Amino acid sequence: MKNQLLFTTVICLLFNFSQAQQSDFESDSIFLDKLFKTSLTNGKSYEWLSYMTNKIGSRLSGSLGAERAVEWGKNTLQGLKLDKVWLQDVMVPKWVRGTSEFAYIDSGGGTTNVVPIAALGGSVSTPPDGIKARVVEVQNFEELEKIGKDSIQGKIVFYNRPMKPDVIETFSAYSGAVNQRTQGAAEAAKYGAVGVIVRSMTHSLSDVPHTGTMSYGALALNKRIPAAAISTNGAELLSAMCKLNPKILFYFKQNSKNLGDVLSYNVIGEIKGSQFPNEIIVVGGHLDSWDLGDGAHDDGAGIVQSIEVLRLFKMLGYKPKRTIRAVLFMNEENGLRGGKKYAEVAKQKDENHIFGLESDAGGFTPRGFSFAATDSQFKRISAWKPLFTPYLADSFTKGGGGADIGPLKTDKNVLAGLRPDSQRYFDIHHTASDVIGAVNKRELELGAAAMASLIYLIDQYGIN
Amino acid sequence: MKNQLLFTTVICLLFNFSQAQQSDFESDSIFLDKLFKTSLTNGKSYEWLSYMTNKIGSRLSGSLGAERAVEWGKNTLQGLKLDKVWLQDVMVPKWVRGTSEFAYIDSGGGTTNVVPIAALGGSVSTPPDGIKARVVEVQNFEELEKIGKDSIQGKIVFYNRPMKPDVIETFSAYSGAVNQRTQGAAEAAKYGAVGVIVRSMTHSLSDVPHTGTMSYGALALNKRIPAAAISTNGAELLSAMCKLNPKILFYFKQNSKNLGDVLSYNVIGEIKGSQFPNEIIVVGGHLDSWDLGDGAHDDGAGIVQSIEVLRLFKMLGYKPKRTIRAVLFMNEENGLRGGKKYAEVAKQKDENHIFGLESDAGGFTPRGFSFAATDSQFKRISAWKPLFTPYLADSFTKGGGGADIGPLKTDKNVLAGLRPDSQRYFDIHHTASDVIGAVNKRELELGAAAMASLIYLIDQYGIN
């Protein structure tokens, strides 16, 4: 009897629960359908991206392009008639590439092979006449240590560990290879290397070098050595030639410079919450890009998608319960100053950021989201997955949100990252090929709609 | 007490079941991991596709390209040291485009706008001097009927219904628009139209016309009118100009021809099953393509992926229980003769095809599969979904398999189609842009591995 009662109670509870779910599910799925339909039929994201890439172009921190992007971002947000639009001062590092880099392999007897390189962001210049030296090829820092100072002194260290092709999620493969680029020069300098050449961070074999940030850490100014990325085809050639003849020489010349900090801005627009105005939801991407290409996927896509979230809400007459902010962060690529500043000011003002969503993984077909959240928060959010199934964007995983929103993390709030299909991203990442022709309009619009859907659900139901 | 016993029994059953599942799941997931890793690190699919597209090129039924593709397919399958490789005779229609088409809008006073068109596959030629006539723009056949013979007679019918942008799965949008292309000429001819111009089947606005098959049905030879696709930008222009001035004239000229049937082949390779050799599993795509472009996605991708399935099994030393055949079907695009012939011969020989898998939706990131199956078969197969989750290819839906394998359907067997991400497919479908540059190596390889995984599971566990 006791068992029967328990059984009946459980059944009743389940039934009520599923009833309650049902009703929300229906109205929510109707609203999500509207968001997707509107983004696909009446979206602005692609038109905006076309402006950002073709009319502004690259937007490296401290550049004229970045300045113009700030102006454009402000005007675009103002055009949406939000409750408030403002700029937030951020001091950003200004690094310039200077004139085009030049590099070749000298295999003796007058035989040279020109190879494509690009100075890494933050790298110092070579001497005006460039550097010519023998090459030590390594896969990682352990190998560097094993080879030792005597064999490295006066040479160019060539990091040639490819991104692993058998990792499904390409960002994981990137994480597993990128320390060669970020710390390679600082490490090689310890052993007396005179320069560093790094295999481009991509799976694909191509002639396009991929730039990206690097850091000398605490290395003294006079110990800093220049570092450049070489295209993967160039890396394959250099490696093959080193194996044939370890005495070949590598020449490269670049005149990049660090010019100190300059003033720039985060651009922020918000719709005030009607019920819980002090609970803030952030949606954003980064306004800056590398100087090669037009930063179409990285992160023009994230910027226009974030603005589109607010525009979709306005267009559909949706009045959020909580305060929703689009934040166009400055300087993600080489300093993260925008993200840090935003979090710092939020803390000063004692603002309660309950949720942050970043799109900084390309404007490709959305597959889902990753969440930095507690188990119970993640479980609660995962209950919404079926709402995303019709759009094939229902892969919800635990993981990071995004670099810019990272500094906002507390042990109470939730951060999320849009997870688009990642297979093509590193074909164009940080290269001259990151242009709007590499972005598919529908994929971009689907991403914006998926983001708006998640923000809507968070706004409706909170995070706990 | 009775309840308790029942409860305990249920728990025990569940436990045993999950134990049994667990063990299979583990070994299966290990094998799937091998398939994916091998495809991504040691795959041949991209290299083969490069050969097919760059060394052979387009492969329209009856063309030299198709002949060379048959030869290449046979040699490639033979290179895998399968148990048997053979050609199957198929009579295919031979249609040729002839010299390049030419079209312009004549808005009077000497003002003309040249627009890009492509004759539809199967269309008759215009008269040698072309056709020049007034234009009737319609969205569908109902509108045609409403306008009526008096207003259509002697004019060119311009079908301009776009593919719906707010349908998530682009193939559904395609299905909803394609009757304009396939039956447009036959319908318009009934009302005395002299020619047909069809908006290209794509969401994107571009200058590239999309060809594709059309049929006159039972229409008498002397009633047949020429039909061509116009690029979407051309369609937008033509529509705008018709609205400004309904009296504008459209001119087009093409000299396409139907040359009757010629001999071609399906190419087939098989690994004999070790336990159930009479249970046949087919994996395939179509070897023919349209004559514009190189048929890289449509369906070079499906061909190389299907061959790769067998190669992966050979390479990993997997000995299938059931007979597995790769079938490179001829003439999917404009006749489906290969698919029909294969099924006809299978029936004659009383062969038992328990399962067929086709890849003919592009070489993009695999999202999952659609299945033509009974509810219980689908339920059983759906239990494997978690095995595909690590590869984000776990969207299993009910639906069709593929055109070529369609004729194999019985009420007992299961047919399946690989479902890649569909957002970009109609940017390049049936155009000069369907070249290998539009194919991402990793996406192609992931598709091949997903196919091999499904075939492996069917081979291991059957379909019932």
Interface residues (C-beta under 8 A of the other chain):
Chain A: N3 Q4 F7 F36 K37 L40 T41 P165 D166 I168 T170 H203 S204 T365 R367 P390 Y391 L392 S395 D421 Q423 R424 D427 N440 K441 R442 E443 L446
Chain B: N3 Q4 F7 F36 K37 L40 T41 P165 D166 I168 T170 H203 S204 T365 R367 P390 Y391 L392 S395 D421 Q423 R424 D427 N440 K441 R442 E443 L446
